[in-house]
Amino acid sequence: MVRVPTRTMNDGRALPVLGLGTYRTDDAAAADAVRAGLAAGYRLIDTAASYYNEAGVGQGIVTSDVPRDEILVTTKLMGVDHGYEPALRAFDESRKRLGLEYVDLYLIHWPLPRLDRYVESWRALLRLRDDGLVRSVGVSNFNPAHVERLLAETGVAPAVNQVEMHPYFAQEPVRAYNAAHGIVTQAWQPLARKTALLAEPALAEIATSHGVSPAQVVLRWHLQRDVVPIPKSATPSRQRENLDVFGFTLTDAELAALVDRPQARSGADPDDPALT
């Protein structure tokens, strides 16, 4: 079993530097994936209300052999639940679906600036943290301008900002802003799913030189940029492979080569007014 290192968030709590995603996994598959992941060594498990698998994730956690206090569970506030009171109610529903007494990390999933309620939602998350129902609070898909508003109106920086990030969309300005404000950057879609990244000859060459897979190279690229990747996999062998990234180091040239390509997001733009 791999022991994943941790880093300290701005609230003093420890965060594993690599986690297990559960996006688009139904309850039954999520339970199996989480149990297998915990057995392999994952201690950061990521879900969201909008994934509709919190019950399965919770089942995987409570039926595993890993003590609850060794696991960091993340879930996220859905867009339809923005606002102070709606966010409090939505969290209670998420916690009940998970079957947990507390959640380790609760994130606002999208800022949805067209609704103009993400600051109210943030105040609700701070209330949940103060009440002990949430250990740490953060955001997801927030641009620096969104975070600046949270800081201006509440004085509290998120512990984490989880964004789309991979070699096709490195988001260096966002990563640098987060680092300057003590905010951990997490990467969803860290392996650039539905793209040709892992089949690129240049990536294969780097992988061969280190005796690892292309996916391991990309995950190592994230780690060396101080980013916490959250790859999704329900396959135990792939889960173990994704964890086995602490025994080699990429050179500066290899790190640079990984982003020597056109940059474009594949997911939604947080400022898109059509985003719901």
RODO-2510 file (C-alpha; in nm, 4 decimals, decimal comma):
residues 276
     n   res          X          Y          Z
     1     m     0,0000     0,0000     0,0000
     2     v     0,1285     0,3467    -0,0933
     3     r     0,1430     0,6092     0,1808
     4     v     0,0480     0,9395     0,0238
     5     p     0,2319     1,2450     0,1618
     6     t     0,0319     1,5383     0,2919
     7     r     0,0652     1,9150     0,2799
     8     t    -0,0709     2,1755     0,5176
     9     m    -0,3610     2,3962     0,4129
    10     n    -0,3970     2,7583     0,5244
    11     d    -0,6252     2,6485     0,8103
    12     g    -0,3534     2,4242     0,9531
    13     r    -0,5124     2,0953     0,8473
    14     a    -0,3339     1,8264     0,6480
    15     l    -0,4358     1,7440     0,2907
    16     p    -0,3110     1,4394     0,0947
    17     v    -0,1228     1,5527    -0,2155
    18     l    -0,3146     1,3142    -0,4434
    19     g    -0,6780     1,2061    -0,4271
    20     l    -0,9385     0,9799    -0,5846
    21     g    -1,2129     1,1329    -0,7988
    22     t    -1,5587     0,9786    -0,8410
    23     y    -1,7126     1,1904    -1,1185
    24     r    -1,9803     1,0120    -1,3242
    25     t    -1,9701     0,6991    -1,1097
    26     d    -2,3019     0,5634    -0,9838
    27     d    -2,3599     0,4650    -0,6208
    28     a    -2,2725     0,0959    -0,6556
    29     a    -1,9588     0,1599    -0,8625
    30     a    -1,8570     0,4476    -0,6350
    31     a    -1,8773     0,2267    -0,3253
    32     d    -1,6553    -0,0361    -0,4871
    33     a    -1,4116     0,2235    -0,6225
    34     v    -1,3777     0,3969    -0,2857
    35     r    -1,3194     0,0706    -0,0981
    36     a    -1,0544    -0,0344    -0,3508
    37     g    -0,8952     0,3106    -0,3449
    38     l    -0,8731     0,3186     0,0331
    39     a    -0,7175    -0,0283     0,0328
    40     a    -0,4580     0,0955    -0,2190
    41     g    -0,3639     0,3928    -0,0035
    42     y    -0,5849     0,6844    -0,1088
    43     r    -0,6927     0,8989     0,1828
    44     l    -0,8522     1,1904    -0,0093
    45     i    -1,1896     1,0990    -0,1623
    46     d    -1,3679     1,3547    -0,3812
    47     t    -1,7380     1,3666    -0,4651
    48     a    -2,0106     1,6304    -0,5135
    49     a    -2,3851     1,6648    -0,4754
    50     s    -2,4097     1,6969    -0,8539
    51     y    -2,2347     1,3611    -0,9033
    52     y    -2,5369     1,1904    -0,7451
    53     n    -2,3194     0,9283    -0,5798
    54     e    -2,2657     1,0621    -0,2270
    55     a    -2,4524     0,7635    -0,0810
    56     g    -2,2236     0,5225    -0,2637
    57     v    -1,9114     0,7128    -0,1635
    58     g    -2,0242     0,7100     0,1987
    59     q    -2,0971     0,3390     0,1800
    60     g    -1,7486     0,2740     0,0483
    61     i    -1,6001     0,4722     0,3345
    62     v    -1,7967     0,3166     0,6191
    63     t    -1,7483    -0,0387     0,4883
    64     s    -1,3731    -0,0030     0,4358
    65     d    -1,1091    -0,1156     0,6822
    66     v    -0,9637     0,2361     0,7089
    67     p    -1,0537     0,4380     1,0198
    68     r    -1,2735     0,7379     0,9445
    69     d    -1,0298     0,9842     1,1003
    70     e    -0,7642     0,8837     0,8454
    71     i    -0,9855     0,9763     0,5480
    72     l    -1,0433     1,3238     0,4091
    73     v    -1,3839     1,3390     0,2390
    74     t    -1,4687     1,6229    -0,0011
    75     t    -1,8113     1,7098    -0,1363
    76     k    -1,9473     2,0178    -0,3088
    77     l    -2,2424     2,2553    -0,3063
    78     m    -2,4617     2,2346    -0,6174
    79     g    -2,5449     2,5507    -0,8100
    80     v    -2,9196     2,5332    -0,7443
    81     d    -2,8440     2,5536    -0,3708
    82     h    -2,6522     2,8827    -0,3729
    83     g    -2,7457     3,1256    -0,0973
    84     y    -2,7048     3,1220     0,2803
    85     e    -3,0011     2,9158     0,4011
    86     p    -3,0179     2,6953     0,0882
    87     a    -2,6493     2,6091     0,1288
    88     l    -2,6992     2,5098     0,4926
    89     r    -2,9891     2,2833     0,3964
    90     a    -2,8010     2,1349     0,1017
    91     f    -2,5022     2,0510     0,3170
    92     d    -2,7227     1,8716     0,5681
    93     e    -2,8677     1,6635     0,2851
    94     s    -2,5188     1,5829     0,1522
    95     r    -2,3986     1,4804     0,4964
    96     k    -2,6992     1,2518     0,5425
    97     r    -2,6447     1,0901     0,2034
    98     l    -2,2794     1,0342     0,2899
    99     g    -2,3803     0,8898     0,6270
   100     l    -2,1061     1,0855     0,8029
   101     e    -2,1068     1,2994     1,1158
   102     y    -1,8869     1,5603     0,9495
   103     v    -1,7319     1,6407     0,6121
   104     d    -1,3620     1,7168     0,5934
   105     l    -1,3698     1,9587     0,3004
   106     y    -1,6775     2,1339     0,1594
   107     l    -1,6490     2,3333    -0,1622
   108     i    -1,8708     2,5720    -0,3581
   109     h    -1,8756     2,3799    -0,6856
   110     w    -1,9107     2,6776    -0,9251
   111     p    -1,9219     3,0530    -0,8564
   112     l    -2,2165     3,1155    -1,0946
   113     p    -2,1645     3,4936    -1,0909
   114     r    -2,4886     3,5480    -1,2834
   115     l    -2,6748     3,4427    -0,9659
   116     d    -2,4571     3,6689    -0,7495
   117     r    -2,4993     3,4446    -0,4455
   118     y    -2,1596     3,2835    -0,4056
   119     v    -2,0597     3,5208    -0,1229
   120     e    -2,3764     3,4259     0,0661
   121     s    -2,2915     3,0611     0,0044
   122     w    -1,9388     3,1209     0,1322
   123     r    -2,0746     3,2707     0,4539
   124     a    -2,2824     2,9547     0,4978
   125     l    -1,9725     2,7376     0,4552
   126     l    -1,7921     2,9438     0,7184
   127     r    -2,0883     2,8886     0,9521
   128     l    -2,0693     2,5130     0,8931
   129     r    -1,6973     2,5200     0,9684
   130     d    -1,7518     2,7201     1,2870
   131     d    -2,0225     2,4737     1,3937
   132     g    -1,7842     2,1802     1,3479
   133     l    -1,9836     2,0097     1,0738
   134     v    -1,7117     2,0867     0,8198
   135     r    -1,3399     2,0776     0,8958
   136     s    -1,2161     2,2886     0,6012
   137     v    -1,3884     2,4998     0,3368
   138     g    -1,2967     2,5901    -0,0157
   139     v    -1,4143     2,6572    -0,3676
   140     s    -1,4086     2,4985    -0,7092
   141     n    -1,3798     2,6590    -1,0520
   142     f    -1,3236     3,0065    -0,9050
   143     n    -1,1201     3,2583    -1,1008
   144     p    -0,8975     3,5003    -0,9059
   145     a    -1,1625     3,7749    -0,9331
   146     h    -1,4159     3,5512    -0,7589
   147     v    -1,1726     3,4733    -0,4784
   148     e    -1,0829     3,8415    -0,4467
   149     r    -1,4475     3,9171    -0,3763
   150     l    -1,4636     3,6508    -0,1041
   151     l    -1,1560     3,8025     0,0568
   152     a    -1,2915     4,1565     0,0290
   153     e    -1,6320     4,0735     0,1789
   154     t    -1,5435     3,8075     0,4386
   155     g    -1,1682     3,8314     0,4954
   156     v    -1,1386     3,4511     0,4700
   157     a    -0,9466     3,2770     0,1934
   158     p    -1,0516     2,9310     0,0750
   159     a    -0,8296     2,6441     0,1828
   160     v    -0,8605     2,4890    -0,1647
   161     n    -0,9564     2,5942    -0,5164
   162     q    -1,0296     2,2936    -0,7372
   163     v    -1,0101     2,3766    -1,1086
   164     e    -0,9724     2,2093    -1,4450
   165     m    -0,5995     2,1657    -1,4953
   166     h    -0,3805     1,9509    -1,7192
   167     p    -0,1024     2,0059    -1,9751
   168     y    -0,3563     2,1253    -2,2329
   169     f    -0,4870     2,3818    -1,9825
   170     a    -0,2120     2,4562    -1,7322
   171     q    -0,3829     2,7632    -1,5816
   172     e    -0,0549     2,9083    -1,4585
   173     p    -0,2084     3,2483    -1,3594
   174     v    -0,4694     3,0727    -1,1434
   175     r    -0,2102     2,8404    -0,9899
   176     a     0,0217     3,1336    -0,9151
   177     y    -0,2605     3,3418    -0,7648
   178     n    -0,3672     3,0550    -0,5404
   179     a    -0,0107     2,9959    -0,4256
   180     a     0,0387     3,3651    -0,3473
   181     h    -0,2709     3,3578    -0,1251
   182     g    -0,1948     3,0301     0,0508
   183     i    -0,4695     2,8434    -0,1358
   184     v    -0,4060     2,4843    -0,2439
   185     t    -0,4784     2,4230    -0,6111
   186     q    -0,6503     2,0936    -0,6823
   187     a    -0,6816     1,9614    -1,0379
   188     w    -0,9938     1,7995    -1,1725
   189     q    -0,9547     1,6212    -1,5026
   190     p    -0,5791     1,6064    -1,4340
   191     l    -0,5174     1,3558    -1,7151
   192     a    -0,7053     1,5571    -1,9800
   193     r    -0,9707     1,2934    -2,0445
   194     k    -1,1186     1,2662    -2,3943
   195     t    -0,8016     1,4098    -2,5471
   196     a    -0,4967     1,2604    -2,7180
   197     l    -0,2593     1,3665    -2,4397
   198     l    -0,1713     1,0203    -2,3075
   199     a    -0,1048     0,8962    -2,6623
   200     e     0,1400     1,1724    -2,7530
   201     p     0,4824     1,0413    -2,8653
   202     a     0,6632     1,3128    -2,6681
   203     l     0,4900     1,2048    -2,3496
   204     a     0,5610     0,8393    -2,4251
   205     e     0,9304     0,9244    -2,4608
   206     i     0,9405     1,0908    -2,1189
   207     a     0,7530     0,7984    -1,9647
   208     t     0,9903     0,5432    -2,1171
   209     s     1,2933     0,7298    -1,9864
   210     h     1,1592     0,6980    -1,6313
   211     g     1,0125     0,3497    -1,6662
   212     v     0,6594     0,4687    -1,5919
   213     s     0,3321     0,5235    -1,7800
   214     p     0,2257     0,8464    -1,9534
   215     a    -0,0462     0,8947    -1,6901
   216     q     0,2126     0,8708    -1,4136
   217     v     0,4226     1,1368    -1,5867
   218     v     0,1269     1,3761    -1,6025
   219     l     0,0372     1,3189    -1,2379
   220     r     0,4002     1,3788    -1,1424
   221     w     0,3894     1,7052    -1,3438
   222     h     0,1010     1,8195    -1,1237
   223     l     0,2793     1,7257    -0,8029
   224     q     0,5962     1,9121    -0,8994
   225     r     0,3862     2,2239    -0,9632
   226     d     0,2468     2,1932    -0,6073
   227     v    -0,0930     2,0959    -0,7463
   228     v    -0,3076     1,8208    -0,5924
   229     p    -0,4440     1,6008    -0,8742
   230     i    -0,7643     1,4033    -0,8279
   231     p    -0,7655     1,1369    -1,1012
   232     k    -1,0804     0,9312    -1,1365
   233     s    -1,0571     0,5548    -1,1707
   234     a    -1,2771     0,2660    -1,0637
   235     t    -1,0207     0,0059    -1,1756
   236     p    -0,8006    -0,1150    -0,8856
   237     s    -0,4924    -0,1667    -1,1026
   238     r    -0,5237     0,1833    -1,2481
   239     q    -0,5831     0,3282    -0,9025
   240     r    -0,2583     0,1695    -0,7823
   241     e    -0,0701     0,2949    -1,0878
   242     n    -0,1942     0,6498    -1,0314
   243     l    -0,0648     0,6370    -0,6736
   244     d     0,2794     0,5122    -0,7732
   245     v     0,4197     0,8539    -0,8640
   246     f     0,6523     0,9305    -0,5745
   247     g     0,9603     0,7383    -0,6892
   248     f     1,0780     0,9554    -0,9783
   249     t     1,1310     1,3229    -1,0588
   250     l     1,0804     1,5091    -1,3850
   251     t     1,3514     1,7452    -1,5050
   252     d     1,2832     2,1134    -1,5656
   253     a     1,2991     2,0466    -1,9380
   254     e     1,0448     1,7665    -1,9095
   255     l     0,8124     1,9842    -1,7034
   256     a     0,8313     2,2605    -1,9624
   257     a     0,7810     2,0174    -2,2501
   258     l     0,4511     1,9031    -2,1048
   259     v     0,2906     2,2429    -2,1637
   260     d     0,4562     2,3151    -2,4981
   261     r     0,1222     2,2835    -2,6775
   262     p    -0,1910     2,4936    -2,7454
   263     q    -0,3852     2,5750    -2,4289
   264     a    -0,7632     2,5434    -2,4075
   265     r    -1,0151     2,4344    -2,1477
   266     s    -1,2396     2,1392    -2,2254
   267     g    -1,4872     2,1999    -1,9445
   268     a    -1,7120     2,4970    -1,8766
   269     d    -1,5923     2,8545    -1,8319
   270     p    -1,6798     2,9753    -1,4787
   271     d    -1,7820     3,3143    -1,6212
   272     d    -2,0144     3,1686    -1,8852
   273     p    -2,3580     3,3284    -1,8159
   274     a    -2,5289     3,0172    -1,9526
   275     l    -2,3701     2,7941    -1,6873
   276     t    -2,6224     2,6544    -1,4397
***
